[in-house]
Amino acid sequence: MHLENVVWDARDPHLLGGFWAAALGARVITDEPDLVEARLQLGGGAFLDLCFCRVGGAGDDVARESRLHPDLRGGARQAAVVERLTTLGAAPADVGQGDVPWFVLTDPEGGAFCVMEDRPAYRSCSGPVAALPLDSADPERDAAFYAAVTGWVPAPELAEEGFAVLRHPAGVGPLLELCPEPELKRGKNRIHLDVRRDPDDADDADGTVARLRDLGATSLSAPGDLPWLVFADPSGNELCVLSPAGSGGAAT
């Protein structure tokens, strides 16, 4: 399996997807009424697809949980990056961060994200995203889980104390940071990850369910219910496993 998609719940996929595609320089590859997908090239042929799926009605609060969010690279250009993002529709936000060296913004649907200061850990990251921080009840345990299901590799030399870090095996793109959770999970995450089974993966759907359960996941769907399989990781964060067939398709 490999990590393929970062998926946002969206009231308006075109508004939110358009913002993030412009913010990150991603190329729109799917433009449908209820789904927008944009491909973010990481280098060396690696990519992540950013998927924006319509969820709920216009009055629903889809920004309720932010256990996963993007940290964007700022560094020496931090102020200019913040200014550019605000012209695209981001807004400054106070989420109780206090006096910190990074900037917190919200996207056009109220989802918080950060523009980071210069950090040694991010200097080797390619592309506009420095990290994907994910709240975890046990960062070391969850890092082992995500290493098994994404193919990303541990990078302990880049981790802050109490955190665990994975990165793409080619050393490209953002870090996946497992962060100590500030509180227990409540409700569905606004952003989740999709992994895709590789063509040579011998597991069938039942085998994939058994495999992820053995790794500590909880199955949230039965094979055949959906075109993909839905799980909760060991800390309760949603994760979807896509079929090896086809080249697209985000799990909502």
C-alpha positions in Angstrom: 0.0 0.0 0.0 1.0 3.6 -0.5 -0.3 7.0 0.6 -2.1 8.6 -2.3 -4.7 11.1 -1.1 -5.3 13.8 1.5 -9.1 14.2 1.6 -11.0 17.3 2.8 -14.7 17.3 3.6 -16.1 20.3 1.8 -19.3 22.3 1.7 -18.2 23.6 -1.7 -15.5 21.5 -3.3 -14.8 24.1 -6.0 -14.3 26.9 -3.5 -12.1 24.9 -1.2 -10.4 22.9 -3.9 -9.7 26.0 -5.9 -8.1 27.7 -2.9 -5.8 24.8 -2.1 -4.9 24.1 -5.7 -3.8 27.7 -6.1 -2.2 27.9 -2.7 0.0 24.8 -3.3 0.4 25.0 -7.1 -1.4 21.7 -7.6 -2.9 20.7 -10.9 -6.6 20.0 -11.0 -7.2 16.5 -12.4 -10.9 16.0 -11.5 -13.5 18.7 -11.7 -17.0 17.3 -10.9 -20.0 18.9 -9.1 -19.3 17.0 -5.9 -15.5 16.2 -6.2 -12.4 18.2 -7.1 -9.0 16.6 -7.1 -5.7 18.3 -7.6 -2.3 16.6 -8.0 0.6 17.9 -5.9 3.9 16.8 -7.4 6.5 15.9 -4.7 9.5 15.2 -7.0 11.0 12.1 -8.5 7.6 11.0 -9.9 6.0 10.9 -6.4 2.7 12.8 -5.8 -0.1 13.3 -3.4 -3.7 14.0 -4.7 -5.6 16.6 -2.8 -9.3 15.6 -2.8 -12.3 17.8 -1.9 -15.5 15.9 -1.5 -18.9 17.5 -1.0 -20.2 16.5 2.5 -23.4 17.7 4.0 -25.5 20.8 3.2 -24.7 24.4 3.0 -25.4 24.9 6.8 -23.4 21.9 8.0 -20.2 22.5 10.0 -17.6 20.4 8.2 -14.7 22.1 9.9 -15.5 20.6 13.3 -12.4 18.4 13.7 -8.8 19.4 12.8 -6.8 16.5 14.0 -5.0 16.5 10.6 -3.9 19.7 8.9 -1.2 21.0 6.5 1.8 23.0 7.8 3.1 25.0 4.9 6.7 26.0 4.3 7.4 29.6 5.2 10.9 30.0 6.3 12.6 33.2 5.2 9.6 33.9 3.0 7.0 33.4 5.7 5.5 36.9 5.6 5.2 36.8 1.8 3.6 33.3 1.9 1.0 34.6 4.4 0.3 37.6 2.3 -0.2 35.5 -0.8 -2.5 33.1 1.0 -4.7 35.9 2.3 -5.1 37.3 -1.2 -6.4 33.8 -2.2 -9.0 33.8 0.6 -7.2 32.7 3.8 -7.8 34.6 7.0 -5.7 35.0 10.2 -7.0 32.9 13.1 -6.6 32.6 16.8 -6.8 29.0 18.0 -5.2 29.7 21.3 -1.7 29.4 19.9 -0.3 32.3 21.9 3.1 33.9 21.0 4.5 31.4 18.5 6.8 31.8 15.5 4.4 30.3 13.0 1.2 31.9 11.6 -2.2 30.3 11.9 -4.7 30.9 9.1 -8.0 29.4 8.1 -9.0 28.4 4.6 -12.3 29.6 3.0 -14.3 27.0 4.9 -12.8 27.7 8.3 -10.2 25.0 8.5 -7.1 26.0 10.4 -3.6 25.5 9.0 -0.1 26.9 9.7 2.6 28.7 7.8 5.8 27.7 9.5 9.0 29.5 10.4 12.4 28.1 9.3 13.1 24.8 11.0 16.0 22.5 10.3 13.6 19.5 10.0 11.8 21.2 7.1 14.9 22.2 5.1 15.0 18.9 3.3 11.3 18.9 2.5 10.4 19.5 -1.2 7.3 21.3 -2.3 5.1 23.9 -0.5 3.9 21.6 2.4 6.4 21.1 5.2 4.4 18.6 7.3 1.1 16.8 7.8 0.6 16.8 11.6 -1.9 14.2 12.8 -3.1 14.0 16.4 -2.3 10.7 18.1 -2.9 9.1 21.5 0.4 7.3 21.1 2.8 8.8 18.5 5.3 5.9 18.4 2.6 3.3 18.1 0.8 5.2 15.4 4.0 5.9 13.5 4.6 2.1 13.3 1.0 1.7 12.1 1.4 4.3 9.3 4.8 3.1 8.3 3.1 -0.3 7.7 0.2 1.0 5.7 1.8 3.9 3.7 5.3 2.6 3.0 6.7 5.9 4.5 9.8 5.4 6.7 10.6 6.6 10.2 12.7 9.7 10.5 13.4 10.0 14.3 16.2 12.5 13.7 13.5 15.0 12.5 11.1 14.5 15.4 10.5 16.8 18.4 10.4 15.3 21.8 7.2 13.3 22.2 6.5 13.3 18.5 7.1 10.7 15.8 7.9 11.4 12.2 7.7 9.5 8.9 8.7 10.6 5.4 8.4 9.4 1.9 10.9 6.7 1.2 12.4 8.8 -1.6 12.9 11.7 0.8 10.6 14.0 -1.0 7.5 15.9 0.0 6.2 16.7 3.5 6.7 14.9 6.7 3.9 12.9 8.4 4.1 14.0 12.0 2.3 12.0 14.7 1.6 14.6 17.5 0.4 14.0 21.0 -3.3 14.7 20.9 -4.5 17.6 23.0 -7.9 15.9 23.6 -9.7 12.7 22.7 -11.2 12.5 19.2 -14.8 13.7 18.8 -16.8 13.1 15.6 -15.5 12.7 12.1 -12.3 14.3 11.1 -12.5 17.0 8.5 -9.4 15.8 6.8 -8.3 12.2 6.4 -5.8 10.1 4.5 -6.4 7.5 1.8 -3.9 4.7 1.0 -4.1 2.6 -2.2 -3.3 -1.1 -2.4 -0.6 -1.8 -4.9 -1.3 -3.9 -8.0 0.8 -6.7 -6.7 -0.8 -6.7 -3.3 -2.0 -10.3 -2.7 -4.7 -9.3 -0.2 -8.3 -9.4 -1.2 -10.8 -7.1 0.7 -11.2 -9.6 3.5 -7.5 -10.0 3.7 -6.9 -6.2 3.9 -9.4 -6.0 6.7 -7.7 -8.7 8.6 -4.3 -7.2 8.0 -5.2 -3.7 9.2 -7.0 -5.1 12.2 -3.8 -7.0 13.1 -2.0 -3.7 12.9 -4.4 -2.1 15.4 -7.0 -0.5 13.1 -10.8 -0.7 13.6 -12.9 -1.6 10.6 -15.7 0.9 10.0 -17.1 -0.6 6.8 -17.6 -4.2 5.5 -16.2 -5.3 2.2 -18.7 -4.5 -0.5 -20.4 -1.7 1.4 -18.4 0.9 -0.6 -15.8 0.9 -3.4 -13.2 1.4 -0.7 -12.6 0.2 2.9 -13.0 2.5 5.8 -11.0 2.2 9.0 -10.1 4.1 12.2 -6.4 4.1 13.0 -5.4 3.1 16.5 -6.2 6.6 17.8 -9.6 6.7 16.0 -8.6 8.8 13.0 -10.4 7.8 9.8 -8.3 6.1 7.1 -9.5 4.7 3.8 -8.0 1.9 1.7 -8.6 2.1 -2.0 -8.7 -0.7 -4.5 -5.5 -1.2 -6.6 -7.7 -0.8 -9.8 -7.9 2.7 -11.4 -5.9 5.8 -10.9 -8.2 8.1 -9.0 -11.1 8.1 -6.6 -11.1 9.6 -3.1 -13.0 8.1 -0.3 -15.4 10.5 1.4 
